[in-house]
Amino acid sequence: MGVNITSIKTSSNGAWQGDNPLDYAFPLLIVQTTLILVLSRFLAFLLKPLRQPKVIAEIVGGIVLGPSAIGRNHQYLNRIFPKWSTPILESVASIGLLFFLFLVGLELDLSSIRRSGRQAFFIALAGISLPFVSGIGVAFILRKTIEGADRVGYGQFLVFMGVALSITAFPVLARILAELKLLTTRVGETAMAAAAFNDIAAWILLALAVALAGDGDGGGGKSPLICVWVLISGVVFVVFMLMVISPAMKWVARRCSSDNDVVDEAYICLTLAGVMVSGFMTDLIGIHSIFGAFVFGLTIPKGGDFADRLIERIEDFVSGLLLPLYFASSGLKTDVTKIRGGRAWGLLVLVISTACAGKIIGTFAVAMMALIPARESLALGVLMNTKGLVELIVLNIGKEKKVLNDEIFAILVLMALFTTFITTPTVMAIYKPARNMSVRTHRKLRGLSASDDSPDELRILACVHGPGNAPSLISLIESTRSTKKSSILKLFIMHLVELTERSSSIIMVQRVRKNGLPIFNRFRRGQWHDRVVGAFQAYGQLGRVSVRPSTAISTLSTMHDDICHAAEEKRVAMIILPFHKQWTRRGGDGEGDEEVENVGHGWKGVNQRVLKHAPCSVAVLIDRGLGNAGDKTPGPNTYAITQQVCIVFFGGPDDREALELCGRMVEHPAVKVTVVRFVEKEGMEKEGILLRPSPNKSIEVSYSFSTAKMNREKEKELDETAVAEFRSRWDGMAEYTEKVANNIVQGVLAIGCSREYDLIVVGKGRFPSKMVAELAERQAEHPELGPIGDILASSGHNVVSSVLVIQQHDVAHAEEVPVSKVVLTDQHDKLEGPSDLESSTSMARDISKDVV
């Protein structure tokens, strides 16, 4: 039954008055949007282990909802996706597409394309030319084979087919490269540069295709002069935008820079309106409106605060809500059932084979001529075969202009899906960048003197989440810096940036100079990461500290790989990680209410994985305002303010590493170090404690301890030796006190709440002393910090000092398990057997025996 679109009302009067909301435009749009979003997110979740881009899930979701699958039930299709609702759904989706293409223009930096060099240009040229020619060849076959394909003029059909097969999806490729950690390799750099060239060429070809496509009847009877006028008008529009609008937007960007305290929202609104006006102008010319939005995006200055604010305003709403509607509408128009019979499926195989062969062979050949190794050249060809957004835009315009019929449209959509789907697994199979992991080093502070490096050189990798971590880390690093002229401190700063589904993650990647993995680069003014590394660079210039900033952009699940790889590559002795919570107090004297800023639970997992896999010692810094005194950056001559540091020592490898670090702090004239050693009270020596593995316990709320077999008596000797050496070497420069462990929790909290210390240093205690083992079954809030660190870091205890929890690197301690505590007294003969009695002398041995 036909429906007059003008008779469709926006909203219903409600079910109580007898109206069906699905017969009205807006309620139906809500249902359609919800259904599309839920299904696409569910499919994205299913495809995530395969590292597939989100666009795959969104297109497949549309195909599932459309006539190919669920839509074969006509009652459902006519009720949820009736024909009269299609223009409404596509209009809303087109608004999202308009603004997304504006974001794509923001991503594409024309100046970086000019700097990419001839190699990337020729690779892009080959990657376009051969598939384009192959597409023209396939177009002849399709015209003669598929019914109705010959109703369209040769010119329009050949151009659309050539463009469809030659496109590389720049945003999708960037996402795949980032997921595979190839963005900063030579293959990734070349692929991104070539894809940027390809993107520009694709837009030019798309404008040509739209100009040739005509007014919906295939262009029949239209004067060729009209196409010429459309193209000339398009060129004039681009020149006007780049020569007139671009300088105006630079002026707007300067007005909205961080130098101005208040940013006028009128500029943001005018820019958003400019996107719409630009789209209208290109539609008026006869080119699709998205072309105008893309060109307007190119005029926005890259890398400034203004671009960042625009992204904040647009990105989540457009990418999360509106854009999936466009991809899904493409799937809804795809009717796979039109591909019927062996001939049609044979044509699908032909199109896929031609698209893949043309792109891969063309790119491979030119890359080999550029002396790129064969494996890298092949990976480059596969990466350049990625389809996605622009491909679907071309196909949708072709279907809208009636250049492509239903069968050809379905074949080309499936081709785009298949080529993008195989990109990630194929590249993973044929190319894995060498990470120089053949020689593994295991480094710790106490082992520096025995290493190949000079004992006076200390290398530290400090990770930061943002500018808020800078003062505390600078203060901590400065306190470890020796004042001896012969000593060298090399500081590697790594800004950790989460790679999300947002376009801004890729923009961040593009703004960072690519010359390593992770991305280590020299300081450059005007870059987005200046706010983070600027303080460290200024600090490094004040003294004998070599500072090298870097950026790691990765998903949280694989961020630890970048950190550990950098630590191994730079041969650092210690990694310093920021805790996932940061405490601040209202009031400058620290007396106000406590406020906790949580950067996200995912960062807690990053710290846990680094603690497990690090090739060196690790320190986790719980910041409660360390380094904020007077808001001044410490330097070699800033000794007026004394920093009070306390090390809480119980014994064990981690505590000895903490003592070693504090020994370095003693040398600094602005740091006062106090060692508080907890000793067992009389009578406790007769009691033993058995720690038995409890695999049923949750590691989220239970402490884990090492399963390594160690000699308890030898450990005591090492503890005594370390303390004796410390006291002998720093006698008169550091204070040393002993406390009897009546109540460990209260004793540790008394130190933390005393306000006497700016920083408290503790060991994680993976191989615990008897006193720490007493806390094994305590409910843990932050189990990755160990019992003592958790006590000081937990909320609600009014601890005012910052805390540094140290884990000494030792391969033997890598395996950890939750435990249960058993106290052994004189009644030990009542326990299960002689193995328990024997193991009471060594808690770590207990765990290993029970694990076996």
C-alpha positions in Angstrom: 0.0 0.0 0.0 1.4 3.4 -1.0 2.0 6.1 1.6 1.8 9.8 0.9 5.0 11.1 2.6 3.3 14.5 3.2 0.7 12.8 5.3 3.2 11.4 7.7 3.0 13.1 11.1 6.1 13.6 13.3 4.7 12.3 16.6 1.8 10.3 17.8 -0.9 11.1 20.4 0.1 8.0 22.4 -1.1 4.4 22.7 -3.9 5.4 25.1 -5.5 7.4 22.4 -5.3 4.5 19.9 -2.2 5.6 18.0 0.5 3.2 17.0 3.9 5.0 17.5 5.4 3.0 14.6 3.1 4.8 12.2 4.7 8.2 13.1 8.1 9.5 11.9 9.9 10.4 15.1 8.9 7.4 17.3 9.8 5.0 14.4 13.2 6.8 14.0 13.9 6.2 17.7 13.1 2.5 17.4 15.2 2.2 14.2 18.1 4.0 15.8 18.0 1.9 19.0 17.8 -1.3 17.0 20.7 -0.4 14.8 22.9 0.8 17.7 22.2 -2.3 19.9 22.9 -4.8 17.0 26.0 -3.0 15.7 27.5 -2.7 19.2 26.8 -6.4 19.8 28.5 -7.4 16.6 31.4 -5.1 17.3 31.8 -6.9 20.6 31.8 -10.3 18.8 34.3 -9.1 16.2 36.6 -7.4 18.7 38.8 -10.5 19.3 39.5 -10.5 15.5 40.6 -6.9 15.7 38.0 -5.8 13.1 37.2 -2.1 12.7 33.8 -1.0 13.9 32.6 -0.1 10.4 32.5 -3.9 9.6 30.0 -4.5 12.5 27.9 -1.6 11.5 27.6 -2.6 7.8 26.9 -6.3 8.8 24.3 -5.1 11.3 22.5 -3.2 8.5 22.7 -6.3 6.2 21.2 -8.5 9.0 18.4 -6.0 9.6 17.7 -5.6 5.9 16.2 -7.7 3.2 19.1 -10.1 3.2 18.3 -11.7 6.6 15.6 -10.6 9.1 14.1 -8.3 6.4 13.0 -11.4 4.4 10.1 -11.3 6.8 8.0 -8.7 5.0 5.8 -8.0 7.9 8.8 -7.0 10.0 10.3 -5.0 7.2 7.1 -3.0 6.4 6.6 -2.3 10.1 10.1 -1.4 11.3 11.7 -0.2 8.1 8.9 0.9 5.8 9.8 2.5 2.5 8.3 5.9 3.6 10.8 6.0 6.6 13.9 5.6 4.4 14.3 9.3 3.4 13.9 10.3 7.1 16.5 7.7 8.3 18.9 8.6 5.5 18.5 12.4 6.2 19.4 12.0 9.8 22.3 9.7 8.9 23.5 12.2 6.3 23.8 14.9 8.9 26.1 12.5 10.8 28.0 11.7 7.6 28.4 15.5 6.9 30.0 16.2 10.2 32.1 13.0 10.2 33.6 13.9 6.8 34.3 17.3 8.4 36.3 15.4 11.1 38.1 13.4 8.4 39.1 16.7 6.8 40.4 17.7 10.3 42.5 14.5 10.4 44.1 15.0 7.0 47.0 17.3 7.2 47.9 18.6 3.7 51.3 19.9 4.9 52.2 16.4 6.1 51.2 15.0 2.7 53.5 17.4 1.0 56.3 16.2 3.3 55.7 12.5 2.7 58.0 12.3 -0.3 58.0 10.7 -3.7 58.0 7.2 -2.5 54.6 7.4 -0.9 53.3 9.3 -3.9 54.3 6.7 -6.4 53.0 3.9 -4.2 49.7 5.7 -3.9 49.7 6.3 -7.7 50.3 2.6 -8.5 47.7 1.7 -5.9 45.1 3.8 -7.6 46.0 3.4 -11.3 46.1 -0.4 -11.6 42.8 -1.1 -9.7 41.2 1.8 -11.6 42.1 0.2 -14.9 41.1 -3.2 -13.6 37.8 -1.8 -12.5 37.1 -0.5 -16.0 37.8 -4.0 -17.3 35.4 -5.6 -14.8 32.8 -2.9 -15.7 32.7 -4.2 -19.3 32.1 -7.7 -18.1 29.4 -6.7 -15.6 27.6 -4.6 -18.3 27.4 -7.6 -20.6 26.5 -10.1 -17.8 24.1 -8.4 -15.4 20.7 -7.6 -16.5 20.0 -3.8 -16.6 23.6 -2.8 -16.2 23.8 -1.5 -19.8 21.0 1.1 -19.2 23.6 3.5 -17.8 26.0 5.4 -20.0 29.5 3.9 -20.4 31.3 6.9 -18.9 29.4 7.1 -15.6 29.5 3.3 -15.1 33.2 3.0 -15.9 34.2 5.8 -13.6 32.1 4.5 -10.7 33.5 1.0 -11.0 37.1 2.3 -11.3 36.7 4.5 -8.2 35.0 1.7 -6.2 37.9 -0.6 -6.8 40.8 1.9 -6.3 39.8 3.6 -3.0 41.8 3.1 0.2 39.9 4.1 3.4 42.2 6.4 5.3 40.3 6.5 8.6 39.8 2.7 8.7 43.4 2.1 7.7 44.6 4.3 10.5 42.5 2.4 13.0 43.9 -1.0 11.8 47.5 0.2 11.9 47.0 1.5 15.4 45.4 -1.8 16.5 48.3 -3.7 15.1 50.9 -1.3 16.6 52.3 -0.6 13.1 51.6 3.1 13.0 55.2 4.0 13.9 56.9 1.4 11.8 58.2 2.1 8.2 55.3 0.1 6.8 52.8 2.1 8.9 54.3 5.5 8.0 54.4 4.6 4.3 50.9 3.2 4.3 49.5 6.3 6.1 51.2 8.7 3.7 50.1 6.8 0.6 46.6 6.5 1.9 46.5 10.2 2.4 47.5 10.8 -1.2 44.9 8.1 -2.1 42.2 9.9 -0.1 42.8 13.2 -2.0 42.7 11.3 -5.3 39.5 9.5 -4.3 37.7 12.7 -3.6 38.7 14.2 -6.9 37.5 11.0 -8.7 34.4 11.0 -6.6 33.6 14.6 -7.6 34.2 13.5 -11.2 31.9 10.5 -10.8 29.1 12.5 -9.3 29.4 15.2 -12.0 29.1 12.5 -14.7 26.4 10.6 -12.9 23.7 13.1 -13.9 20.3 13.7 -12.3 19.2 10.2 -11.5 18.5 8.8 -14.9 22.0 7.9 -15.7 22.7 11.2 -17.3 21.0 10.4 -20.5 20.4 13.3 -22.8 22.5 15.7 -20.7 24.9 18.0 -22.4 28.6 17.2 -21.7 29.1 21.0 -21.0 27.1 20.6 -17.8 29.7 18.1 -16.5 32.4 20.6 -17.4 30.6 23.4 -15.6 30.2 21.2 -12.5 33.9 20.4 -12.4 35.0 24.0 -13.0 32.6 25.2 -10.2 34.0 22.5 -7.9 37.6 23.6 -8.6 36.6 27.3 -7.9 35.0 26.2 -4.6 38.1 24.4 -3.5 40.4 27.3 -4.4 38.1 29.7 -2.6 38.0 27.6 0.5 41.8 27.2 0.6 42.7 30.8 -0.3 40.0 32.7 1.5 38.3 30.6 4.2 41.5 28.9 5.4 43.2 32.2 6.5 40.0 33.2 8.2 39.9 30.0 10.1 43.5 30.5 11.2 42.5 33.8 12.6 39.6 32.2 14.4 41.9 29.4 15.8 44.3 32.1 17.2 41.4 33.8 18.9 40.4 30.4 20.5 43.9 29.5 21.6 44.8 28.6 25.2 46.3 32.1 25.5 42.8 33.5 25.8 41.1 32.6 29.1 37.6 32.6 27.6 36.7 31.0 24.2 33.7 32.7 22.5 31.2 29.9 21.8 30.0 32.0 18.8 33.1 30.8 16.9 32.3 27.2 17.6 28.7 27.7 16.5 29.7 29.6 13.3 32.2 26.8 12.4 29.5 24.2 12.8 27.2 26.3 10.7 30.0 26.6 8.1 30.0 22.8 7.8 26.3 22.9 6.8 26.8 25.9 4.4 29.8 24.3 2.7 27.7 21.1 2.2 24.9 23.1 0.8 27.2 24.9 -1.7 28.7 21.7 -3.1 25.2 20.3 -3.4 24.1 23.4 -5.2 27.1 23.0 -7.6 26.1 19.5 -8.4 28.6 17.6 -6.3 27.5 15.7 -3.1 27.2 17.8 0.0 29.8 15.8 1.9 32.5 17.1 -0.4 32.0 20.6 0.9 32.2 19.4 4.5 35.4 17.6 3.8 37.0 20.6 2.2 35.9 22.8 5.0 37.6 20.4 7.4 40.8 20.8 5.5 40.8 24.6 6.2 40.8 24.2 10.0 44.4 24.6 11.4 45.7 21.3 12.7 47.0 20.7 16.2 45.6 23.6 18.0 43.2 24.1 20.8 40.4 25.1 18.4 40.5 21.8 16.5 40.5 19.9 19.8 37.4 21.8 21.0 35.6 21.1 17.7 36.3 17.4 18.1 35.0 17.5 21.7 31.8 19.1 20.5 31.2 16.8 17.5 32.9 13.4 17.9 31.0 11.3 20.4 27.6 12.3 19.2 28.4 11.9 15.5 30.6 8.8 15.6 28.6 7.1 18.3 25.1 7.8 17.3 24.6 9.2 13.8 27.4 7.6 11.7 26.3 4.0 12.5 22.9 4.9 11.0 24.6 5.7 7.7 26.6 2.5 7.6 23.5 0.5 8.6 21.4 2.2 5.9 24.0 1.0 3.4 23.4 -2.5 4.8 19.7 -2.1 4.6 19.9 -1.3 0.9 22.1 -4.4 0.3 20.0 -7.3 -0.8 22.3 -10.3 -0.9 19.5 -12.4 -2.3 19.9 -10.5 -5.6 23.1 -12.4 -6.0 21.6 -15.7 -7.1 23.1 -18.5 -9.2 26.6 -19.6 -9.9 27.1 -16.8 -12.5 26.4 -14.0 -10.0 28.6 -15.5 -7.3 31.3 -16.0 -9.9 31.1 -12.3 -10.6 31.5 -11.6 -6.9 34.6 -13.6 -6.8 35.9 -11.9 -9.9 35.3 -8.4 -8.4 37.0 -9.3 -5.1 39.9 -11.0 -6.9 40.3 -8.0 -9.3 40.1 -5.5 -6.4 42.7 -7.3 -4.3 45.0 -8.2 -7.1 45.1 -4.7 -8.6 45.7 -3.0 -5.3 48.2 -5.5 -3.9 50.2 -6.1 -7.1 50.4 -2.5 -8.0 51.5 -1.4 -4.5 53.9 -4.4 -4.2 55.6 -3.8 -7.5 56.3 -0.1 -6.8 57.4 -0.8 -3.2 59.9 -3.4 -4.4 61.3 -0.9 -6.9 61.7 1.5 -4.0 63.9 -1.2 -2.4 61.4 -2.0 0.4 61.8 -5.7 1.5 59.4 -8.2 0.0 57.5 -9.0 3.2 57.0 -5.3 4.0 56.0 -4.6 0.4 53.4 -7.3 0.5 52.0 -6.1 3.9 51.8 -2.6 2.4 49.8 -3.9 -0.5 47.3 -5.7 1.8 47.0 -2.6 4.0 46.3 -0.3 1.0 43.5 -2.7 0.0 41.4 -1.5 3.0 38.0 -0.2 2.1 35.4 1.5 4.3 33.8 4.9 4.6 34.5 6.5 1.2 33.9 3.3 -0.6 30.4 3.1 0.9 29.8 6.7 0.0 30.7 6.1 -3.6 28.4 3.0 -3.7 25.5 4.8 -2.1 25.8 7.8 -4.5 26.0 5.4 -7.4 22.8 3.6 -6.2 21.1 7.0 -5.6 22.0 8.2 -9.1 20.9 4.8 -10.5 24.3 4.1 -11.9 24.5 0.9 -9.9 21.5 -1.5 -9.7 20.7 -3.7 -6.7 22.8 -6.7 -7.8 25.9 -4.7 -8.6 25.5 -2.7 -5.4 25.3 -5.8 -3.3 28.4 -7.3 -5.0 30.4 -4.2 -4.4 29.3 -3.9 -0.7 30.3 -7.5 -0.1 33.6 -6.8 -1.8 34.3 -3.8 0.5 33.4 -6.0 3.5 35.6 -8.9 2.5 38.7 -6.8 1.6 38.5 -4.9 4.9 37.8 -8.0 6.9 40.9 -9.9 5.7 43.3 -7.0 6.1 44.0 -7.4 9.8 44.5 -11.2 9.9 46.5 -11.2 6.7 48.9 -8.5 7.8 49.3 -10.2 11.2 50.2 -13.4 9.3 52.8 -12.0 6.9 54.4 -9.1 8.8 55.5 -8.7 12.4 58.0 -5.9 13.0 61.1 -7.0 14.8 61.2 -5.8 18.4 64.8 -6.8 19.2 63.6 -9.2 21.9 66.3 -11.8 21.4 68.5 -10.4 24.1 66.6 -10.0 27.3 67.9 -8.0 30.2 66.8 -8.1 33.8 67.6 -4.9 35.6 67.2 -3.6 39.1 68.8 -0.9 41.2 70.8 -3.2 43.4 72.2 -4.8 40.3 73.5 -1.7 38.5 77.0 -2.0 39.7 77.2 -5.5 38.2 75.8 -4.4 34.9 77.6 -3.4 31.7 76.8 0.3 32.2 78.7 2.7 34.4 77.6 2.4 38.0 77.1 6.2 38.0 74.4 6.1 35.3 70.8 5.7 36.3 68.1 5.1 33.6 64.5 5.6 34.6 61.3 5.3 32.5 58.6 7.5 34.0 55.0 7.1 32.7 52.4 9.9 32.8 48.7 10.0 32.1 48.6 13.8 31.8 49.9 17.2 33.0 48.7 16.5 36.5 51.3 13.8 37.0 54.2 16.1 36.1 54.9 17.9 39.4 55.0 14.7 41.6 57.2 12.8 39.1 59.6 15.7 38.7 59.9 16.0 42.5 60.5 12.2 42.8 63.1 12.1 40.0 64.9 15.1 41.4 65.1 13.5 44.8 66.9 10.5 43.3 69.4 12.6 41.3 72.9 12.4 42.7 74.8 15.7 43.2 78.1 14.1 42.1 79.4 15.4 38.8 80.3 11.9 37.6 76.7 10.6 38.0 74.3 10.6 35.0 70.5 10.4 35.2 68.8 9.5 32.0 65.0 10.1 32.2 62.7 8.7 29.5 59.2 10.2 29.8 56.3 8.2 28.2 52.9 9.9 27.9 50.4 7.1 27.9 47.4 7.8 25.6 44.5 5.4 25.3 43.6 4.4 21.7 39.9 4.5 21.6 37.3 4.4 18.8 37.4 8.1 18.6 39.0 9.9 15.7 41.0 12.1 18.1 43.1 9.1 19.0 44.3 8.9 15.4 44.8 12.7 15.2 47.1 12.4 18.2 49.1 9.7 16.4 49.4 11.9 13.3 50.8 14.8 15.3 53.6 12.8 16.8 56.8 12.4 14.9 57.2 8.7 14.0 60.7 7.3 14.5 60.4 4.3 16.8 58.1 2.1 18.8 56.9 3.5 21.1 57.2 7.0 19.6 60.3 8.7 21.0 60.7 12.3 19.7 62.5 15.5 20.3 60.7 18.4 21.9 58.8 20.4 19.3 56.9 23.6 20.1 53.2 23.8 19.2 52.5 20.1 19.5 49.6 18.6 21.6 51.9 16.9 24.1 53.8 20.0 25.0 51.7 20.5 28.1 52.9 17.1 29.4 56.6 17.1 28.5 57.2 20.9 28.7 57.8 20.7 32.5 60.1 17.7 32.1 62.1 19.5 29.3 62.4 22.6 31.5 63.6 20.5 34.4 66.1 18.6 32.3 67.7 21.9 31.1 68.3 22.9 34.8 70.7 20.0 35.6 72.6 16.9 34.5 69.4 15.1 33.5 68.9 13.8 30.0 65.2 13.9 29.3 63.7 12.1 26.3 59.9 12.5 25.9 57.8 9.8 24.1 54.3 8.9 23.5 52.6 5.5 23.6 49.2 5.4 21.9 47.6 2.0 22.4 44.6 0.2 23.7 44.7 -0.4 27.4 44.8 -4.1 27.0 48.2 -3.9 25.1 49.6 -0.7 26.7 52.0 -2.8 28.9 53.7 -4.2 25.8 54.7 -0.7 24.8 55.9 0.2 28.3 57.9 -3.0 28.8 59.4 -2.9 25.3 60.6 0.7 25.8 62.1 -0.3 29.2 64.0 -3.1 27.6 65.1 -1.1 24.6 66.3 1.8 26.7 67.8 -0.6 29.3 66.2 1.2 32.2 66.7 0.1 35.8 63.2 1.2 37.0 59.8 2.0 35.6 57.7 4.6 37.5 54.0 4.2 37.0 51.3 6.7 38.2 48.6 5.2 40.3 45.1 5.1 38.7 43.9 7.4 41.5 45.1 10.8 42.5 44.3 12.5 45.8 43.9 16.3 46.3 42.7 18.3 49.3 40.8 21.5 49.3 42.9 24.2 50.8 46.5 24.9 50.2 47.7 23.6 53.5 46.3 20.1 52.9 43.7 20.4 55.7 40.6 20.4 53.5 38.3 17.6 52.4 39.9 14.8 50.5 39.0 14.5 46.8 39.9 11.5 44.7 40.3 11.6 40.9 40.1 8.2 39.3 41.5 8.0 35.7 39.7 4.7 35.1 39.8 1.1 36.2 41.4 0.1 32.9 44.6 1.9 34.0 44.7 -0.3 37.1 44.9 -3.3 34.8 47.8 -1.6 32.8 49.8 -1.3 36.1 49.1 -4.9 37.0 50.3 -6.2 33.7 53.4 -4.0 33.8 54.2 -5.3 37.3 53.9 -8.8 36.0 55.9 -8.5 32.8 58.4 -5.7 33.3 62.1 -6.5 32.6 63.2 -4.2 35.4 62.1 -3.0 38.8 58.8 -1.1 39.0 57.6 1.7 41.3 54.0 2.8 41.6 53.5 6.4 42.7 50.4 7.2 44.7 50.3 11.0 44.5 48.8 13.1 47.3 50.4 16.4 46.3 54.1 15.5 46.1 56.0 18.4 44.4 53.1 20.9 44.7 54.7 22.9 47.5 54.9 26.4 46.2 54.1 25.2 42.7 57.7 25.5 41.8 59.8 23.1 39.7 62.7 21.7 41.6 66.1 22.0 40.2 69.8 21.5 41.1 69.9 24.8 43.0 66.5 24.6 44.6 67.4 23.3 48.1 65.5 25.7 50.3 62.5 23.3 50.7 63.5 20.0 52.4 61.6 16.9 51.3 60.9 14.5 54.1 61.1 10.8 52.9 60.4 7.8 55.1 61.1 4.2 54.1 59.1 1.6 56.0 61.2 -1.6 56.1 60.0 -5.1 56.9 62.5 -7.2 54.9 62.5 -9.1 51.7 63.7 -8.3 48.1 61.2 -5.5 47.5 62.0 -3.7 50.7 65.8 -4.0 50.0 65.2 -2.4 46.5 63.3 0.4 48.3 66.2 0.8 50.6 68.6 1.0 47.7 66.5 3.8 46.1 66.4 5.7 49.4 70.1 5.4 49.6 70.3 7.5 46.4 67.9 10.0 47.9 70.2 10.5 50.9 72.8 12.1 48.6 70.5 14.9 47.7 70.9 17.9 50.0 67.2 18.9 49.8 66.0 15.4 50.9 65.9 14.1 54.5 65.5 10.3 54.7 64.2 8.4 57.7 64.3 4.6 57.8 61.6 3.0 60.1 62.3 -0.7 60.5 59.6 -2.8 62.0 60.9 -5.7 64.1 59.0 -8.7 65.6 58.0 -8.4 69.2 59.3 -11.0 71.7 57.5 -14.3 71.5 56.6 -14.1 67.9 59.7 -16.0 66.8 58.2 -19.2 68.2 55.2 -18.9 65.9 55.3 -19.8 62.3 52.9 -18.8 59.5 52.0 -21.1 56.7 50.7 -19.4 53.5 48.7 -21.9 51.5 47.6 -21.2 47.8 43.9 -20.5 47.4 43.1 -20.4 43.7 39.4 -19.9 44.5 40.2 -16.4 46.0 39.6 -13.4 43.7 42.8 -11.6 42.8 40.7 -8.4 42.8 40.3 -8.4 46.6 43.1 -10.7 47.8 46.9 -10.2 48.0 49.1 -12.4 45.9 52.5 -13.7 46.9 55.4 -15.2 45.1 55.6 -19.0 44.6 59.4 -19.0 44.5 61.4 -21.3 46.7 63.7 -19.2 48.9 65.8 -19.7 52.0 64.3 -17.7 54.9 67.6 -17.7 56.8 69.5 -16.4 53.8 66.8 -13.7 53.3 67.3 -12.5 56.9 71.0 -12.3 56.4 70.5 -10.3 53.2 68.1 -7.9 55.1 70.6 -7.4 57.9 73.5 -6.8 55.5 71.4 -4.3 53.5 70.4 -2.4 56.6 74.0 -2.5 58.0 75.5 -1.2 54.7 72.9 1.6 54.6 73.5 2.7 58.2 77.3 2.5 57.7 77.3 4.5 54.5 74.8 7.1 55.4 75.6 7.5 59.1 74.7 11.0 60.2 72.9 11.8 57.0 69.8 9.6 57.4 67.8 8.7 60.5 67.2 5.1 61.5 64.6 3.9 64.0 63.2 0.6 64.9 59.6 -0.1 65.9 58.2 -3.2 67.6 55.3 -4.6 65.5 52.5 -4.7 68.0 49.9 -3.7 65.5 51.3 -3.4 62.0 48.3 -1.7 60.4 48.1 1.0 63.1 51.8 1.4 63.1 52.0 2.0 59.3 48.9 4.3 59.4 50.5 6.4 62.2 53.4 7.1 59.9 51.1 8.0 57.0 48.9 10.2 59.0 51.6 12.0 61.0 52.1 14.8 58.4 55.9 14.5 59.0 56.7 13.0 55.6 56.1 14.1 52.0 56.8 10.6 50.7 56.7 7.1 52.2 58.6 4.4 50.3 57.6 0.8 50.9 58.2 -2.6 49.2 55.4 -4.6 47.6 56.3 -7.6 49.7 55.8 -10.5 47.2 58.1 -12.6 49.4 56.8 -11.3 52.8 58.4 -11.2 56.2 56.4 -12.9 59.0 55.0 -9.6 60.0 53.6 -8.8 56.5 52.4 -12.4 56.1 50.1 -11.7 59.1 48.1 -9.4 56.7 47.7 -12.1 54.0 43.9 -12.5 54.5 43.2 -8.8 55.0 40.5 -7.5 52.6 42.4 -5.7 49.9 41.3 -2.5 48.1 44.4 -2.3 45.9 46.0 -5.8 45.9 48.5 -4.9 43.2 50.3 -2.7 45.8 50.9 -5.4 48.3 49.7 -5.3 52.0 51.7 -2.3 53.2 51.2 -0.2 50.1 47.4 -1.0 50.1 47.1 0.2 53.7 48.7 3.5 52.8 46.8 3.9 49.5 43.3 2.9 50.7 40.8 5.6 51.1 39.3 6.7 54.4 42.5 6.4 56.5 43.4 10.1 56.3 46.9 9.4 55.0 48.3 12.6 53.8 51.7 11.5 52.5 52.4 10.4 48.9 53.4 6.7 48.7 55.9 4.9 46.4 55.5 1.1 46.2 58.5 -0.7 44.8 58.8 -4.1 43.3 62.3 -5.5 42.7 62.7 -7.3 39.4 63.4 -11.0 39.8 62.3 -13.6 37.3 61.9 -16.1 40.2 59.2 -14.0 41.8 57.1 -13.5 38.6 54.5 -16.2 39.5 52.1 -15.0 42.2 49.0 -16.6 43.7 46.4 -15.6 46.4 46.9 -17.4 49.7 45.2 -18.5 52.9 47.0 -18.0 56.2 47.6 -20.8 58.7 49.2 -20.0 62.1 51.6 -22.7 63.4 52.1 -22.8 67.2 53.3 -25.4 69.6 50.2 -27.4 68.7 51.5 -27.9 65.2 51.3 -31.7 65.6 47.5 -31.3 65.0 48.1 -30.1 61.5 47.7 -32.2 58.4 51.1 -33.8 58.1 54.9 -33.4 58.3 55.0 -31.4 55.0 53.1 -28.5 56.7 55.4 -28.6 59.7 58.5 -28.6 57.6 57.2 -25.8 55.4 56.6 -23.5 58.4 60.2 -22.2 58.1 59.6 -20.7 54.7 56.3 -19.1 53.5 57.3 -19.0 49.9 58.3 -22.7 50.0 54.8 -23.4 51.4 53.1 -21.8 48.5 55.3 -23.6 45.9 54.7 -27.0 47.6 51.0 -26.6 47.6 50.9 -25.3 44.0 52.8 -28.5 42.9 
